[in-house]
């Protein structure tokens, strides 16, 4: 679970921020990994116009550029900012060179209270900026661009960052493409208050916080990225709506994909799509909360629960209270916990109007598909749940929360350790369910199985 708040660090200290704490709660079907993450965003301040625009051959740390610039030398041990953008329509070509800060440095030469230690600083709100082709390291923020439109960050290597690698705020039509980010201590790529961005083909690895995270951002595409060994993978939260998370690879993180985030101020993430992602050996796969009209389609999730927090649920897909979700044609295999779960756990409201269609759920250590007490109007249709350690499909009332209007139709549940389909008496049998070779002779309860 991502928690976001602005944070500032003591820049005069060599000490880096510690990892955010984790918390977990017991539940009958396992535990959900709930990670508290601090994403360091210094927002709201204007970029100070420092030195006058300089020629590329004479550029020094802290200079402001107002025309197209190709770097001809490294800028090393910058005591405050690297370079500051001072005009629209600027291309900064690092030309394979490095902009390098000093970990633990203060803000030498900057006005008191002014944010500093940003590799490339576009907090002035300039548009149509391109930064490309080099290395940025050892700053609090690698690149920060606020307001403006049409800014592009390409082919950058951003590393050893105390805060967040790339921050884009209150912007439109940003492109963040084919960058490599490593060892970022409070998130890799973070967008907030933005729209129509493309985050594509990036590699984010190591450090703390999420790899890629959206806050109040809409109509943005997160596609073809690889996130590895981060505290969490990809987050679309805090009311971020109509975004697409497609074709990404997430390996060895906490929550691989968090859709909806926490419900701060009643913000609901609406109309997001999570499709065709490959999620391998994460603590949990796809977690959906505080969301409406979501589509979770054709993702492949394997080995959840065998990495990271031992108290994580090990779920492939976990839906806690979303409204009108479609979960279809996903493959969930080899996980430690119940693989596909619809529940009312921490959400203020029950999940309702959920459709589970044509998913393949197999070889998980516990139940395959679980619909728990309190949820309303769930359709479980044409899924395959084979060779799971407990039930193939389990529809179960809670202690004081019965399931309501659940329909089970044309599913196949073979060779599971307990029952093929275990359902409470209130379930509607839509017919056509099949079960054989399961651990209990009855094969199914409260639905007819052939």
DRENKE-698702 format. One record per residue (C-alpha): residue number from 0; residue in one letter; x, y, z. Coordinates in Angstrom, 1 decimal. Example, Ala and Ser with C-alpha at 12.3 -4.5 7.8 and 13.67 -1.06 7.14 Angstrom:
<atoms>
ATOM; nr; rest; px; py; pz
ATOM; 0; a; 12.3; -4.5; 7.8
ATOM; 1; s; 13.7; -1.1; 7.1
</atoms>
This chain:
<atoms>
ATOM; nr; rest; px; py; pz
ATOM; 0; x; 0.0; 0.0; 0.0
ATOM; 1; x; 1.6; 3.3; -1.1
ATOM; 2; x; 1.4; 6.3; 1.3
ATOM; 3; x; 2.5; 9.6; -0.2
ATOM; 4; x; 3.4; 12.7; 1.5
ATOM; 5; x; 5.8; 15.5; 0.7
ATOM; 6; x; 9.0; 15.2; 2.6
ATOM; 7; x; 12.2; 17.3; 3.0
ATOM; 8; x; 15.5; 16.0; 4.1
ATOM; 9; x; 18.4; 17.5; 6.0
ATOM; 10; x; 20.7; 18.2; 3.1
ATOM; 11; x; 23.6; 18.9; 5.3
ATOM; 12; x; 23.7; 15.3; 6.5
ATOM; 13; x; 25.4; 12.4; 4.8
ATOM; 14; x; 22.6; 10.1; 6.1
ATOM; 15; x; 20.1; 8.9; 3.6
ATOM; 16; x; 16.4; 8.4; 4.3
ATOM; 17; x; 15.6; 5.0; 5.6
ATOM; 18; x; 13.2; 2.5; 4.0
ATOM; 19; x; 9.6; 3.2; 4.6
ATOM; 20; x; 8.0; 0.9; 7.2
ATOM; 21; x; 5.7; -2.0; 6.4
ATOM; 22; x; 2.6; -3.1; 8.1
ATOM; 23; x; 0.4; -6.1; 7.7
ATOM; 24; x; -2.9; -7.4; 9.1
ATOM; 25; x; -4.1; -11.0; 9.6
ATOM; 26; x; -6.9; -12.3; 7.5
ATOM; 27; x; -8.5; -15.7; 6.9
ATOM; 28; x; -7.2; -16.1; 3.4
ATOM; 29; x; -3.7; -14.8; 4.0
ATOM; 30; x; -2.1; -11.4; 4.5
ATOM; 31; x; -1.9; -8.5; 2.2
ATOM; 32; x; 1.4; -6.6; 2.0
ATOM; 33; x; 0.7; -3.1; 3.1
ATOM; 34; x; 3.7; -0.9; 2.5
ATOM; 35; x; 4.0; 2.7; 3.8
ATOM; 36; x; 6.1; 4.6; 1.3
ATOM; 37; x; 7.4; 8.1; 1.5
ATOM; 38; x; 7.9; 9.7; -1.9
ATOM; 39; x; 10.0; 12.8; -1.6
ATOM; 40; x; 8.5; 15.5; -3.8
ATOM; 41; x; 9.6; 19.1; -3.3
ATOM; 42; x; 6.7; 20.9; -4.9
ATOM; 43; x; 5.4; 24.4; -5.0
ATOM; 44; x; 8.6; 26.3; -5.1
ATOM; 45; x; 9.8; 28.3; -8.1
ATOM; 46; x; 13.2; 27.7; -9.6
ATOM; 47; x; 15.6; 30.4; -8.8
ATOM; 48; x; 17.3; 32.0; -11.8
ATOM; 49; x; 20.9; 31.5; -11.0
ATOM; 50; x; 23.8; 32.3; -13.3
ATOM; 51; x; 23.2; 33.8; -16.7
ATOM; 52; x; 23.0; 31.6; -19.7
ATOM; 53; x; 26.4; 30.2; -20.5
ATOM; 54; x; 28.1; 28.7; -23.6
ATOM; 55; x; 28.4; 24.9; -23.5
ATOM; 56; x; 32.2; 25.0; -23.3
ATOM; 57; x; 32.1; 27.2; -20.2
ATOM; 58; x; 29.1; 25.7; -18.4
ATOM; 59; x; 29.5; 25.3; -14.7
ATOM; 60; x; 27.3; 23.7; -12.0
ATOM; 61; x; 24.3; 25.8; -11.3
ATOM; 62; x; 24.2; 27.7; -14.6
ATOM; 63; x; 20.9; 28.5; -16.3
ATOM; 64; x; 20.5; 27.6; -20.0
ATOM; 65; x; 18.1; 29.4; -22.3
ATOM; 66; x; 19.1; 27.9; -25.7
ATOM; 67; x; 19.8; 24.5; -27.1
ATOM; 68; x; 22.9; 23.2; -25.5
ATOM; 69; x; 25.2; 20.2; -26.1
ATOM; 70; x; 27.4; 19.4; -23.1
ATOM; 71; x; 31.1; 19.1; -23.9
ATOM; 72; x; 32.4; 18.0; -20.5
ATOM; 73; x; 31.3; 16.5; -17.2
ATOM; 74; x; 30.0; 18.7; -14.4
ATOM; 75; x; 31.4; 17.0; -11.3
ATOM; 76; x; 30.8; 17.5; -7.6
ATOM; 77; x; 28.1; 20.2; -8.0
ATOM; 78; x; 27.5; 21.7; -4.6
ATOM; 79; x; 23.8; 22.6; -5.2
ATOM; 80; x; 21.9; 22.2; -8.5
ATOM; 81; x; 23.4; 20.8; -11.7
ATOM; 82; x; 21.8; 22.8; -14.5
ATOM; 83; x; 18.7; 25.0; -14.4
ATOM; 84; x; 16.4; 25.5; -17.4
ATOM; 85; x; 15.5; 29.1; -18.1
ATOM; 86; x; 13.4; 29.2; -21.3
ATOM; 87; x; 10.9; 27.3; -23.4
ATOM; 88; x; 12.0; 25.2; -26.4
ATOM; 89; x; 15.4; 24.1; -25.0
ATOM; 90; x; 17.2; 20.9; -25.9
ATOM; 91; x; 19.8; 19.8; -23.4
ATOM; 92; x; 21.9; 17.1; -24.9
ATOM; 93; x; 24.3; 15.7; -22.3
ATOM; 94; x; 26.2; 14.1; -25.1
ATOM; 95; x; 27.3; 11.1; -23.0
ATOM; 96; x; 28.5; 13.3; -20.2
ATOM; 97; x; 27.8; 13.3; -16.5
ATOM; 98; x; 26.1; 15.8; -14.1
ATOM; 99; x; 27.3; 14.8; -10.7
ATOM; 100; x; 26.4; 16.1; -7.3
ATOM; 101; x; 27.7; 15.5; -3.8
ATOM; 102; x; 25.8; 13.2; -1.4
ATOM; 103; x; 25.2; 15.0; 1.9
ATOM; 104; x; 26.1; 18.4; 0.6
ATOM; 105; x; 24.1; 21.5; 1.6
ATOM; 106; x; 22.8; 24.3; -0.7
ATOM; 107; x; 25.9; 26.3; -1.3
ATOM; 108; x; 25.3; 29.8; -2.8
ATOM; 109; x; 21.5; 29.4; -2.7
ATOM; 110; x; 19.0; 31.7; -0.9
ATOM; 111; x; 18.0; 30.4; 2.5
ATOM; 112; x; 15.0; 28.1; 2.2
ATOM; 113; x; 15.4; 27.5; -1.5
ATOM; 114; x; 15.2; 23.9; -2.7
ATOM; 115; x; 18.3; 22.7; -4.4
ATOM; 116; x; 20.4; 19.7; -5.3
ATOM; 117; x; 18.5; 18.8; -8.5
ATOM; 118; x; 20.4; 17.4; -11.4
ATOM; 119; x; 18.3; 19.2; -14.1
ATOM; 120; x; 15.9; 21.7; -12.6
ATOM; 121; x; 12.9; 22.8; -14.6
ATOM; 122; x; 10.8; 24.1; -11.8
ATOM; 123; x; 10.3; 27.3; -13.6
ATOM; 124; x; 7.5; 25.7; -15.7
ATOM; 125; x; 9.1; 25.9; -19.1
ATOM; 126; x; 7.6; 23.9; -22.0
ATOM; 127; x; 9.0; 21.7; -24.8
ATOM; 128; x; 12.2; 20.9; -22.9
ATOM; 129; x; 14.2; 17.9; -24.1
ATOM; 130; x; 16.9; 16.4; -21.9
ATOM; 131; x; 18.7; 13.4; -23.3
ATOM; 132; x; 21.7; 11.2; -23.5
ATOM; 133; x; 23.8; 11.2; -20.4
ATOM; 134; x; 24.2; 10.5; -16.6
ATOM; 135; x; 22.8; 12.3; -13.6
ATOM; 136; x; 23.8; 11.1; -10.2
ATOM; 137; x; 24.2; 11.9; -6.5
ATOM; 138; x; 21.5; 14.5; -6.2
ATOM; 139; x; 18.3; 14.7; -4.1
ATOM; 140; x; 16.3; 14.7; -7.4
ATOM; 141; x; 17.6; 13.6; -10.7
ATOM; 142; x; 15.3; 15.6; -12.9
ATOM; 143; x; 12.4; 17.8; -11.7
ATOM; 144; x; 10.0; 19.5; -14.1
ATOM; 145; x; 7.0; 21.4; -12.9
ATOM; 146; x; 4.1; 22.8; -15.0
ATOM; 147; x; 4.8; 23.3; -18.7
ATOM; 148; x; 3.9; 21.0; -21.5
ATOM; 149; x; 5.5; 18.7; -24.0
ATOM; 150; x; 8.7; 18.0; -22.0
ATOM; 151; x; 10.7; 14.9; -22.9
ATOM; 152; x; 13.3; 13.0; -20.9
ATOM; 153; x; 15.1; 10.3; -22.9
ATOM; 154; x; 18.1; 8.0; -22.7
ATOM; 155; x; 19.2; 9.2; -19.3
ATOM; 156; x; 21.0; 7.2; -16.6
ATOM; 157; x; 19.9; 8.4; -13.2
ATOM; 158; x; 21.5; 6.9; -10.1
ATOM; 159; x; 22.4; 7.3; -6.4
ATOM; 160; x; 19.5; 9.7; -5.8
ATOM; 161; x; 18.5; 10.5; -2.3
ATOM; 162; x; 14.9; 11.4; -3.2
ATOM; 163; x; 13.1; 10.6; -6.5
ATOM; 164; x; 14.9; 10.0; -9.8
ATOM; 165; x; 12.4; 11.8; -12.1
ATOM; 166; x; 9.6; 14.0; -10.9
ATOM; 167; x; 7.0; 15.6; -13.2
ATOM; 168; x; 4.3; 17.7; -11.6
ATOM; 169; x; 1.3; 19.6; -12.9
ATOM; 170; x; 2.3; 19.0; -16.5
ATOM; 171; x; 0.8; 17.9; -19.8
ATOM; 172; x; 2.1; 15.6; -22.5
ATOM; 173; x; 5.4; 14.6; -20.9
ATOM; 174; x; 7.5; 11.8; -22.4
ATOM; 175; x; 9.7; 9.8; -20.1
ATOM; 176; x; 11.3; 7.2; -22.4
ATOM; 177; x; 14.1; 4.7; -22.3
ATOM; 178; x; 15.8; 5.9; -19.2
ATOM; 179; x; 17.7; 3.8; -16.6
ATOM; 180; x; 17.1; 4.6; -13.0
ATOM; 181; x; 18.9; 2.8; -10.2
ATOM; 182; x; 19.4; 3.2; -6.4
ATOM; 183; x; 16.7; 5.9; -6.0
ATOM; 184; x; 15.8; 6.2; -2.4
ATOM; 185; x; 12.2; 7.5; -2.5
ATOM; 186; x; 10.9; 6.3; -5.9
ATOM; 187; x; 12.1; 6.0; -9.4
ATOM; 188; x; 9.6; 8.0; -11.6
ATOM; 189; x; 6.8; 10.0; -10.0
ATOM; 190; x; 4.1; 12.0; -11.8
ATOM; 191; x; 1.5; 14.1; -9.9
ATOM; 192; x; -1.3; 16.4; -11.1
ATOM; 193; x; -0.4; 15.6; -14.7
ATOM; 194; x; -2.1; 14.3; -17.9
ATOM; 195; x; -1.4; 12.6; -21.2
ATOM; 196; x; 2.1; 11.4; -20.3
ATOM; 197; x; 4.0; 8.5; -21.8
ATOM; 198; x; 6.3; 6.5; -19.5
ATOM; 199; x; 7.8; 3.9; -21.8
ATOM; 200; x; 10.7; 1.6; -22.1
ATOM; 201; x; 12.4; 2.6; -18.8
ATOM; 202; x; 14.4; 0.4; -16.4
ATOM; 203; x; 14.0; 1.1; -12.7
ATOM; 204; x; 15.9; -1.0; -10.2
ATOM; 205; x; 17.1; -0.9; -6.6
ATOM; 206; x; 16.5; 1.5; -3.7
ATOM; 207; x; 13.3; 2.1; -1.9
ATOM; 208; x; 9.8; 3.4; -2.7
ATOM; 209; x; 7.8; 2.5; -5.9
ATOM; 210; x; 9.4; 2.1; -9.3
ATOM; 211; x; 6.8; 4.2; -11.1
ATOM; 212; x; 3.9; 6.0; -9.3
ATOM; 213; x; 1.1; 8.3; -10.5
ATOM; 214; x; -0.7; 10.7; -8.1
ATOM; 215; x; -3.8; 12.5; -9.4
ATOM; 216; x; -2.7; 11.9; -13.0
ATOM; 217; x; -4.9; 11.0; -15.9
ATOM; 218; x; -4.8; 9.6; -19.4
ATOM; 219; x; -1.2; 8.4; -19.1
ATOM; 220; x; 0.4; 5.4; -20.6
ATOM; 221; x; 2.9; 3.2; -18.6
ATOM; 222; x; 4.1; 0.7; -21.1
ATOM; 223; x; 7.1; -1.6; -21.7
ATOM; 224; x; 9.0; -0.7; -18.5
ATOM; 225; x; 10.9; -3.0; -16.3
ATOM; 226; x; 10.9; -2.6; -12.6
ATOM; 227; x; 13.1; -4.8; -10.5
ATOM; 228; x; 14.1; -5.1; -6.8
ATOM; 229; x; 12.1; -2.0; -5.7
ATOM; 230; x; 10.1; -1.8; -2.5
ATOM; 231; x; 7.0; -1.7; -4.7
ATOM; 232; x; 6.5; -1.8; -8.5
ATOM; 233; x; 4.0; 0.4; -10.3
ATOM; 234; x; 1.3; 2.5; -8.5
ATOM; 235; x; -1.7; 4.3; -10.0
ATOM; 236; x; -3.2; 6.0; -7.0
ATOM; 237; x; -4.9; 8.9; -5.3
ATOM; 238; x; -7.7; 9.4; -7.9
ATOM; 239; x; -5.5; 8.8; -11.0
ATOM; 240; x; -8.0; 7.9; -13.7
ATOM; 241; x; -8.2; 6.7; -17.3
ATOM; 242; x; -4.6; 5.5; -17.4
ATOM; 243; x; -3.2; 2.3; -19.0
ATOM; 244; x; -0.5; 0.1; -17.5
ATOM; 245; x; 0.5; -2.3; -20.3
ATOM; 246; x; 3.2; -4.7; -21.2
ATOM; 247; x; 5.5; -4.0; -18.2
ATOM; 248; x; 7.7; -6.5; -16.4
ATOM; 249; x; 7.8; -6.3; -12.6
ATOM; 250; x; 10.2; -8.7; -10.7
ATOM; 251; x; 11.0; -9.0; -7.0
ATOM; 252; x; 9.1; -6.1; -5.5
ATOM; 253; x; 6.4; -5.8; -2.8
ATOM; 254; x; 3.1; -5.0; -4.6
ATOM; 255; x; 3.9; -5.4; -8.2
ATOM; 256; x; 0.9; -3.2; -9.3
ATOM; 257; x; -1.1; -1.1; -6.9
ATOM; 258; x; -4.3; 0.2; -8.6
ATOM; 259; x; -6.3; 2.8; -6.6
ATOM; 260; x; -3.9; 3.3; -3.7
ATOM; 261; x; -5.2; 4.7; -0.4
ATOM; 262; x; -8.5; 6.5; -0.2
ATOM; 263; x; -7.2; 10.0; 0.9
ATOM; 264; x; -10.0; 12.6; 0.6
ATOM; 265; x; -12.3; 10.1; -1.0
ATOM; 266; x; -10.3; 10.0; -4.2
ATOM; 267; x; -11.3; 7.1; -6.4
ATOM; 268; x; -9.2; 5.9; -9.4
ATOM; 269; x; -11.6; 5.4; -12.3
ATOM; 270; x; -11.4; 3.8; -15.7
ATOM; 271; x; -7.8; 2.4; -15.5
ATOM; 272; x; -6.6; -0.6; -17.5
ATOM; 273; x; -3.9; -3.0; -16.4
ATOM; 274; x; -3.2; -5.4; -19.2
ATOM; 275; x; -0.6; -7.8; -20.6
ATOM; 276; x; 1.9; -7.3; -17.8
ATOM; 277; x; 4.4; -10.0; -16.6
ATOM; 278; x; 4.7; -10.1; -12.8
ATOM; 279; x; 7.2; -12.6; -11.4
ATOM; 280; x; 8.2; -13.4; -7.8
ATOM; 281; x; 6.7; -10.4; -6.1
ATOM; 282; x; 5.2; -10.3; -2.6
ATOM; 283; x; 1.8; -9.6; -4.1
ATOM; 284; x; 0.7; -9.2; -7.7
ATOM; 285; x; -2.1; -6.8; -8.6
ATOM; 286; x; -3.9; -5.1; -5.7
ATOM; 287; x; -7.1; -3.1; -6.6
ATOM; 288; x; -8.6; -0.7; -4.0
ATOM; 289; x; -10.6; 2.6; -4.1
ATOM; 290; x; -11.1; 2.1; -7.8
ATOM; 291; x; -14.1; 2.0; -10.2
ATOM; 292; x; -14.5; 0.7; -13.7
ATOM; 293; x; -11.1; -1.1; -13.8
ATOM; 294; x; -10.1; -3.6; -16.4
ATOM; 295; x; -7.5; -6.2; -15.4
ATOM; 296; x; -6.8; -8.2; -18.6
ATOM; 297; x; -4.4; -10.9; -19.8
ATOM; 298; x; -1.7; -10.4; -17.2
ATOM; 299; x; 0.6; -13.3; -16.3
ATOM; 300; x; 1.4; -13.5; -12.6
ATOM; 301; x; 3.6; -16.2; -11.1
ATOM; 302; x; 5.4; -17.0; -7.8
ATOM; 303; x; 3.8; -14.4; -5.6
ATOM; 304; x; 4.6; -14.6; -1.9
ATOM; 305; x; 8.0; -16.1; -2.3
ATOM; 306; x; 9.9; -12.7; -2.2
ATOM; 307; x; 9.9; -9.8; 0.2
ATOM; 308; x; 7.7; -9.4; 3.3
ATOM; 309; x; 6.9; -12.8; 4.7
ATOM; 310; x; 3.6; -11.5; 6.0
ATOM; 311; x; 2.5; -10.5; 2.5
ATOM; 312; x; -0.6; -12.4; 1.2
ATOM; 313; x; 1.1; -13.9; -1.8
ATOM; 314; x; -2.0; -13.1; -3.9
ATOM; 315; x; -1.9; -12.9; -7.7
ATOM; 316; x; -4.9; -10.5; -7.9
ATOM; 317; x; -6.5; -9.0; -4.8
ATOM; 318; x; -9.6; -6.8; -5.1
ATOM; 319; x; -10.6; -5.0; -1.9
ATOM; 320; x; -13.8; -3.0; -2.4
ATOM; 321; x; -13.6; -1.8; -6.0
ATOM; 322; x; -16.7; -1.2; -8.0
ATOM; 323; x; -17.4; -2.6; -11.5
ATOM; 324; x; -14.2; -4.5; -12.0
ATOM; 325; x; -13.6; -6.8; -15.0
ATOM; 326; x; -10.9; -9.4; -14.4
ATOM; 327; x; -10.4; -11.5; -17.5
ATOM; 328; x; -8.0; -13.9; -19.2
ATOM; 329; x; -5.3; -13.6; -16.6
ATOM; 330; x; -2.9; -16.5; -15.7
ATOM; 331; x; -2.1; -16.8; -12.1
ATOM; 332; x; 0.3; -19.7; -11.2
ATOM; 333; x; 2.6; -20.9; -8.5
ATOM; 334; x; 1.7; -18.4; -5.8
ATOM; 335; x; 1.9; -18.9; -2.0
ATOM; 336; x; -1.5; -17.4; -1.1
ATOM; 337; x; -5.0; -17.5; -2.5
ATOM; 338; x; -4.5; -16.5; -6.1
ATOM; 339; x; -7.6; -14.4; -7.2
ATOM; 340; x; -9.5; -12.8; -4.3
ATOM; 341; x; -12.6; -10.6; -4.2
ATOM; 342; x; -13.1; -9.3; -0.7
ATOM; 343; x; -14.1; -6.6; 1.7
ATOM; 344; x; -11.0; -6.2; 3.8
ATOM; 345; x; -9.7; -2.7; 4.5
ATOM; 346; x; -11.9; -0.8; 2.1
ATOM; 347; x; -14.7; 1.4; 3.5
ATOM; 348; x; -17.2; -0.3; 1.2
ATOM; 349; x; -17.7; -3.8; -0.1
ATOM; 350; x; -16.5; -4.9; -3.6
ATOM; 351; x; -19.5; -5.0; -6.0
ATOM; 352; x; -20.3; -5.7; -9.6
ATOM; 353; x; -17.1; -7.8; -10.2
ATOM; 354; x; -16.8; -10.1; -13.2
ATOM; 355; x; -14.2; -12.8; -13.2
ATOM; 356; x; -14.0; -14.2; -16.7
ATOM; 357; x; -11.9; -16.9; -18.3
ATOM; 358; x; -9.0; -16.6; -15.9
ATOM; 359; x; -6.6; -19.6; -15.5
ATOM; 360; x; -5.6; -20.1; -11.9
ATOM; 361; x; -3.4; -23.1; -11.2
ATOM; 362; x; -0.7; -24.7; -9.1
ATOM; 363; x; -1.1; -22.2; -6.2
ATOM; 364; x; -0.4; -23.4; -2.7
ATOM; 365; x; -3.9; -22.3; -1.4
ATOM; 366; x; -7.2; -21.6; -3.0
ATOM; 367; x; -7.4; -20.7; -6.6
ATOM; 368; x; -10.3; -18.2; -6.7
ATOM; 369; x; -11.9; -16.8; -3.5
ATOM; 370; x; -15.0; -14.7; -3.2
ATOM; 371; x; -15.4; -13.6; 0.5
ATOM; 372; x; -18.1; -12.4; 2.7
ATOM; 373; x; -19.7; -9.0; 2.1
ATOM; 374; x; -19.1; -8.7; -1.6
ATOM; 375; x; -22.0; -7.9; -3.8
ATOM; 376; x; -22.9; -9.2; -7.3
ATOM; 377; x; -19.9; -11.2; -8.4
ATOM; 378; x; -20.0; -13.3; -11.6
ATOM; 379; x; -17.5; -16.2; -11.8
ATOM; 380; x; -17.7; -17.4; -15.4
ATOM; 381; x; -15.7; -19.8; -17.5
ATOM; 382; x; -12.6; -19.8; -15.3
ATOM; 383; x; -10.1; -22.7; -15.0
ATOM; 384; x; -8.9; -23.5; -11.4
ATOM; 385; x; -6.7; -26.6; -11.4
ATOM; 386; x; -4.1; -28.2; -9.2
ATOM; 387; x; -4.3; -25.7; -6.4
ATOM; 388; x; -3.5; -26.8; -2.8
ATOM; 389; x; -6.9; -26.1; -1.3
ATOM; 390; x; -10.2; -25.4; -3.2
ATOM; 391; x; -10.2; -24.5; -6.8
ATOM; 392; x; -13.0; -22.0; -6.3
ATOM; 393; x; -14.2; -21.0; -2.8
ATOM; 394; x; -17.3; -18.8; -2.3
ATOM; 395; x; -17.6; -18.2; 1.5
ATOM; 396; x; -19.6; -16.0; 3.9
ATOM; 397; x; -17.7; -14.0; 6.4
ATOM; 398; x; -18.5; -14.1; 10.2
ATOM; 399; x; -21.0; -11.3; 9.9
ATOM; 400; x; -20.8; -10.5; 6.2
ATOM; 401; x; -22.6; -12.9; 3.8
ATOM; 402; x; -21.8; -12.9; 0.1
ATOM; 403; x; -24.6; -11.5; -2.0
ATOM; 404; x; -25.8; -12.4; -5.5
ATOM; 405; x; -22.8; -14.4; -6.6
ATOM; 406; x; -23.2; -16.5; -9.7
ATOM; 407; x; -21.0; -19.4; -10.7
ATOM; 408; x; -21.2; -20.5; -14.3
ATOM; 409; x; -19.3; -22.9; -16.7
ATOM; 410; x; -16.1; -23.1; -14.6
ATOM; 411; x; -13.6; -26.0; -14.6
ATOM; 412; x; -11.9; -27.0; -11.3
ATOM; 413; x; -9.9; -30.2; -11.4
ATOM; 414; x; -7.2; -31.9; -9.3
ATOM; 415; x; -7.3; -29.5; -6.4
ATOM; 416; x; -6.3; -30.5; -2.9
ATOM; 417; x; -9.8; -30.0; -1.3
ATOM; 418; x; -13.0; -29.3; -3.3
ATOM; 419; x; -13.2; -28.3; -6.9
ATOM; 420; x; -15.9; -25.7; -6.1
ATOM; 421; x; -16.9; -24.9; -2.5
ATOM; 422; x; -19.9; -22.6; -2.3
ATOM; 423; x; -22.3; -21.4; 0.3
ATOM; 424; x; -26.0; -22.1; -0.1
ATOM; 425; x; -26.8; -18.5; -1.3
ATOM; 426; x; -24.8; -18.9; -4.5
ATOM; 427; x; -26.6; -19.0; -7.8
ATOM; 428; x; -25.6; -22.0; -9.9
ATOM; 429; x; -25.4; -20.8; -13.5
ATOM; 430; x; -24.8; -24.3; -14.7
ATOM; 431; x; -22.1; -25.9; -16.8
ATOM; 432; x; -19.5; -26.2; -14.0
ATOM; 433; x; -17.1; -29.2; -14.1
ATOM; 434; x; -14.9; -30.7; -11.4
ATOM; 435; x; -13.0; -34.0; -11.2
ATOM; 436; x; -10.0; -35.5; -9.4
ATOM; 437; x; -10.3; -33.2; -6.4
ATOM; 438; x; -9.3; -34.2; -2.9
ATOM; 439; x; -12.8; -34.7; -1.6
ATOM; 440; x; -15.3; -37.1; -3.2
ATOM; 441; x; -18.1; -34.5; -3.3
ATOM; 442; x; -16.1; -32.5; -5.8
ATOM; 443; x; -18.4; -29.5; -5.4
ATOM; 444; x; -20.9; -28.1; -2.8
ATOM; 445; x; -24.0; -26.1; -3.5
ATOM; 446; x; -23.4; -26.1; -7.2
ATOM; 447; x; -23.8; -29.0; -9.6
ATOM; 448; x; -20.6; -30.2; -11.2
ATOM; 449; x; -20.3; -32.7; -14.0
</atoms>
